[in-house]
Amino acid sequence: SQILLIGPLGTPKHSGSVNVEYVVPIKDSDVLLHVDWTRSSRFFSASPEITKTNINNGVIARVAGYNEGITSNQVNARVAFRGIPLMNQATGEFAVWVKNAFNHVDVGYSFVAGINSVVVPQPPRVVGADFRIRF
């Protein structure tokens, strides 16, 4: 018999992030360059016990197994052109960004559903843009 001590679900033993920002001034405006990286050690998104199914001679036998847990490892980036002059002292900001820049697909959530284990991946690379107005 083995005893397994586990913390609350969704809490890795180790996690961290690194953020780097650099601003390049251009006249009354500037360009913001931002990159961040987040990483976590394994954590459980569901019970540490998963169910495996063995079929012997047409008989289904559910066997408990061990859920190894999931990790997170993601790089995001953003480039923003800030302080774009608009009318009446309003300014604009145009940005392009990418989440999960290296398209690193990790498991986002897993759980037991009946005799099967369901695994939901984290989103793949997402690219977008936005425009903000400050007044």
C-alpha positions, 0 to 999 in steps of 0.5 A, spaced: 500 500 500 502 506 498 500 513 501 500 519 496 500 526 499 497 531 494 495 538 495 489 542 493 487 541 485 490 546 481 496 548 485 503 546 482 509 545 487 513 550 483 511 555 478 514 562 476 514 567 470 519 572 467 516 578 464 520 583 460 518 590 457 522 595 453 519 601 451 522 605 445 520 613 445 518 616 438 517 623 438 510 624 443 509 616 442 512 610 444 513 603 442 512 597 447 515 591 446 513 585 451 514 578 452 512 573 458 514 566 459 510 562 465 512 555 467 509 550 472 511 543 475 506 538 475 499 539 478 492 535 478 486 538 475 482 532 477 483 526 482 490 523 482 486 516 481 484 515 474 480 509 471 483 504 466 479 499 463 481 492 461 477 488 457 478 480 458 473 475 455 468 480 453 468 482 461 469 490 462 474 490 469 475 498 471 482 498 474 484 504 478 490 508 475 495 514 477 493 521 474 500 523 472 498 531 472 499 536 467 504 542 466 504 549 464 509 552 459 507 558 455 510 564 451 506 570 450 508 577 446 505 583 445 508 589 441 504 596 442 504 603 438 502 607 444 500 615 444 498 615 437 495 623 437 487 623 436 483 629 436 481 633 442 487 630 446 485 623 446 490 618 444 490 611 441 494 605 442 494 599 437 497 593 439 498 586 436 499 580 440 500 572 440 498 567 446 502 561 446 507 563 441 511 557 440 504 553 439 506 548 445 500 544 447 499 542 454 493 538 457 489 544 460 484 539 464 483 532 465 477 528 469 474 521 469 468 521 465 464 514 466 470 508 464 474 513 460 478 519 462 477 526 458 483 530 456 482 537 454 488 541 451 490 548 453 488 553 447 493 553 441 497 559 438 492 565 438 494 571 434 490 578 435 490 585 435 486 591 439 486 598 438 484 602 445 482 610 445 484 614 451 480 620 453 
